[in-house]
Amino acid sequence: MLKQFLWVILPYISLTIFIGGHIWRYQYDQFGWTSKSSEVLEKKQLRLGSLLFHWGILFVFIGHVMGILIPEPVYQTLGISEETYHLIALVGGIPAGLLAFIGLIILIRRRITVKRVRATSSRSDWVALFFLAVVILTGLSSTLLNIDSNGFDYRTTIGPWFRSVLTFRPNPAYMEQVPIWFQIHVIAAFGIFAVWPFTRLVHVFSFPLRYLRRSYVVYRKRMPKQAEQPHQIH
Amino acid sequence: MKRKRSPLLNRFKYIKPIERYANDHSEMTYGDRDWENVYRRRWQHDKVVRSTHGVNCTGSCSWNIFVKDGIVTWEGQQIDYPSTGPDMPDFEPRGCPRGASFSWYIYSPLRVKYPYVRGVLMDMWREALKEHKNPLDAWKSIVENPEKAKQYKQARGKGGFVRVSWDEALTLVATSLLYTVIKYGPDRNVGFSPIPAMSMVSHAAGSRFMQLIGGPMLSFYDWYADLPPASPQIWGDQTDVPESSDWYNSGYIITWGSNVPLTRTPDAHFLAEARYRGAKVVSVSPDYAESTKFADDWLSVKQGTDGALAMAMGHVILKEYYVDQQIPYFQQYAKTYTDFPFVVTLKKDGDKWVAGRFLQAKDLGRNVTNAEWKPIVYDDSTNSFVIPNGTIGSRWDGQGKWNLHMVDEETEQPIEPRLSFLGIENELITIHIPYFSDEGSKTIERVVPAKKVQTADGETYVTTVYDLVLANYGIDRGIGGNVARTYDDLVPFTPAWQEAITGVKRELVIKIAREFAQNAIDTNGRSMIIVGAGINHWFNSDTIYRAVLNLVLFVGAQGVNGGGWAHYVGQEKLRPAEGWQIIMTARDWTAPPKLQNGTSFFYFATDQWRYEETPVDELVSPLVKKARYSHYADYNVLAARLGWLPSYPTFNKNGIDLYKEAIANGATTPEQIGNYVAEQLKTKQLQFAIEDPDNEVNFPRNLIVWRANLISSSGKGHEYFLKHLLGTTHGLLNDDKDSLRPQEIKWRDKAPEGKLDLLVNLDFRMAGTALYSDVVLPAATWYEKHDLSSTDMHPFIHPFNPAISAPWEARSDWDIFKSLAKAVSDVAKQIGMKPVKEVVATPLMHDTAQELAQPFGKVLDWSKGECEPIPGKTMPNIHVVERDYTLIYEKMIALGPNVAKQPMGIKGIAWSAKDEYEKLKKTLGTIKGASVAAGCPDISAAKNVAEAILTLSSTTNGKVAVKAWEALEKKTDLSLADLAKEREEECFTFEQITAQPKTVITSPAFSGSEKGGRRYSPFTTNVERLIPWRTLTGRQSFYLDHELMHEFGEAMATFKPMLQHRPFSKKRPDAKGKEIILNYLTPHNKWSIHSMYFDALPMLTLFRGGPTVWINKDDAEEAGIRDNDWIECFNRNGVVVARAVVSHRLPRGMAFMHHAQDRHINVPGTKLTNNRGGTHNSPTRIHVKPTHMIGGYAQLSYGFNYYGPTGNQRDLYVIIRKLEEVDWLED
């Protein structure tokens, strides 16, 4: 029953909140949709912590896409052996995880010790920070405990399970043999998905990718409706 | 309304193909643009309201206040001032960026939103109320318990405020007020609120309340050192100056110590426009001031030595335009409008001849009324001494012939007054004239032609004021004496002599003096001097001013459009004067009001008098062996005793008890009570409170401050305030162990600390005064109330209107004092208080017959047995006033019946306001029900008060103006009513001035004319209509013959050096590294709204965001200070910490700390006091000048804000050094 809840019900609840929450927030809280930068209050620690964390987390994200979303057979087809994959995963993943972790520690410390930042922190900031800390800590420790290439293989367990959830054919059986650290990591991750829309983390979706391909000069068109209104001529 | 588009759907517009142009260089997007509305809405509004800023900047600019959704969004300049007429630039638009930033303040974190009381006091009060049934007993258990009192007084300025309800706060204040009334006397409750013109209803609110409860109101114009005592001395007028548009009529303008673009920003355009019209502008300023950029010539004078420069210019003008050649225009002007032809006695002092006093009709045995007050001129047509028309004696002799017609008062025959006795002299007499310099004082021997006359006291020699003035200026008339043969002689007061003192080249001085006079000749007097605080805030500002003002009198420029002086220091011109006076003095119910001169009050209340070090003897004339007293405070005791100055708290007894005592001793009529008080004083059974100011029965107990920032902005001697008045932590580095000891005052070795029981502040900003107050009441801002505004700079009157209702729990000043009146009445009822009678003393007032109290300017002290104490003659007037404290509220909200019953008036003339009173009953409605005020006009709302003021005043009601002119016609036998006749039908209403500002009606309350759209210039009615000045001679005065003026060597204009107050006289904090000693000046700030609101964010962003001190780059280098370094400036009075602004704009030797840089913004600590650096007033203290205390003598008689010692603070030096360590004291 618990398994059913943890690996079927919880993910769907969490993902529903994640998607629905973002739609709701975007619709009704345009002004609140922000990264809530505190750079104006403190710069030095932020520059270090934020850069470490963000670059780290970016590579961690890529690693997760590689490990979880892309099925193992794809790699086999491409001729990437088990060992090569692991080498890439560890050489890329551990430094990325460490960077993100160190960055996060600096940011947490900053949020607690810098008076002005602490005074302007809201509850949602603390919640986001807490989940990030748990997720990164458990993720990093699972990876480190799993350095041995003969150990647990998430590509045959967590990966297929996650894809089964995404394709609406949830199969909790995949998760039965997963070590406890990985389990906590996964549950915490779903936790963070659930609070995501209500925190500053929404800024992930405002990453200005558009800049990469827009023209130098941008004209904004009047709203079509306004344009239709008869223009008063003086 | 358009339905709001879903922002999410908008995002999917991505999918649409993007139109690109210009080789993909540009593109068209269809993204959501709703966010733009935020910016668009910022400037939208749904209401526009006319209001203004009540800020003593003198601008009095009318503004549009824009409101959206009940929030003030912004303000904009009004552009609908009535036109100045053809061929003139207009006033509109007026306003500066400071005013335009005010709406920020309404919603700022600095806003006081609720009533606050300091927690420690509130706890005690609530506890005490539980224990005592009677609130007075509860209050007594706190204030009379030294430990408890100390506990809450020491907490002042240290935060700890708790929010309380209005009722609770008001009951606390009311209880303390009534406790003081009963225990110590009503005159121990004191009110302070400055500059009524900047919001007259708000000022009148508290003042009316104070007068109803018998508490004195403090004056401010003198306390701020904005009052130029030279004005009452010369003209018998507080201050009367041209509106700024009259600059345009000038041909030659000198800006002298006045930084027009910076401090008169909305008016500065007239200076530029005057230049376009062809006027030459000269700047006299030590620093490269903003006004200097208007100038064709710049006289960079050493600060404080302006008197020397002016004397030298006077020397040139007298020599070239009076002696070498005679200019008919100047001669005629001098004879008619100045005291030049008046005759002065010469007396022998040992073997020296010295100038004496005016020869009076009495001396010649003339049998006329007020013969002691009718000075004499020599008539050339009859070759005899005659009494000319217009002297002060004729003002009060009931003949109704007080005018400047050049006729003999006795025979009514035309006369030709003679300027000089040269040519008809009986003898040439060498007189001794006092001379002052940094090297000490000495006498100069100069020769005057004298005539012999037979007087009641025997034969004596006399000369004319003109002859004396020429001698004083050192003009060579070919009759010998130590005079200047050329301008290059180093003899006072030549251009060469001044060069060493002022640093200004003699050639430049000669050139400017000639040009100034020549322009006056060419234009019949259109030469103007704009004077300002730069030369007015000195100890000897009156001698500086007299030397400068003599220039405009010499060239016949005063009383001429485009000419004369233009003193702009403080928004002192309250146009609708009579109506406002009635409301503010509560004379409609009770009289006389208690009006106290502020400087004397604070001098004693803050115990600055205990720290005097320079004996008066060092400052007096070399012709006087020793000063009358060595201590300044003794002169103030003399002034109180002789009825010269008011003195509240008055006696060392409660006035209510004194009344009972007098009755018990058989006195019944007010006259008998007066005699009883005189007798008691004479036998020393009764004392003036001022003779023992450190006795607890003489302390001021409650001080209510509103519309002012006393503690930090205007409180000169800041640290003395903190130590003695408030009894809290202070940074005073001075002690009184070996200071001067007074003769007339009881010295108590232990100085009191914490004299005040309650400091109450009404304000909308949590600034200096509020932070040190015990009770803070949230006041409405300028956009939240009804009120009136006027100024000297323009002739319009215009309103304040509420753009929004007062937010949070704020109330308008009128409403706060109304509720306080209610609270007092309620507590009085609760404790069953019966009506009481009180003995009240008032000084001998200017513009009443009492200015003839003490003839010949001779000081007779009854306490020394030199005369008898006679109330209203040789001592203050004694009155009996009845007060019913249960009826304060009823009287507060109704315009009392005395308006109709008693004559109404101003400046010594009176008329009946019966018609206006009846009219007000109809327009305002009356008080209903059974009340002492039943049937009286209802003034419970501020708007009604404003209407009453407009209806009762001669400048705003044509009928009243005509009545006032007719009253003056009766006194002068002149035809004057035509000045107002054309506007007789006009009666301003609040609605009218809300629709558009209105130009005031010409009235005898002021000395200029607006008739036919004429631009206002002072004394034009004196010159054109021959109305006498309100002085001894009835003319403009060069000569002041009071004994005390002689004592200080100031009978005539002269040069006096600034006081030499070194930073420390004895032990000083150890020197650490480099430092420099500079003259410490506190001029007005460019980046704050006048003296307030330095803490407004929009202002802080304009310049360095915190306190600064400007110093010269070479001075800075000498002290090892670089720009923006933190520095400490200190002397015995205290320490201020700020950042250095290092600039070549300032000359060496001086430091500018701009006025009122609030201490709650960015002030780090200093090791000197182990506290946060102080305010700009920390290194200052005041220096009172005894000649400002003279009274009972013609124009040298007391008037509220008219005469009295100034709170000057410029003659001071500070040590400046780099701050060792910047400690923000945050841990």
Interface residues (C-beta under 8 A of the other chain):
Chain A: I23 Y26 Q27 Q30 R214 S215 Y216 V217 V218 Y219 R220 K221 R222 M223 P224 K225
Chain B: K2 R5 S6 P7 L8 R11 R20 A22 D24 H25 S26 E27 M28 T29 Y30 G31 R33 D34 W35
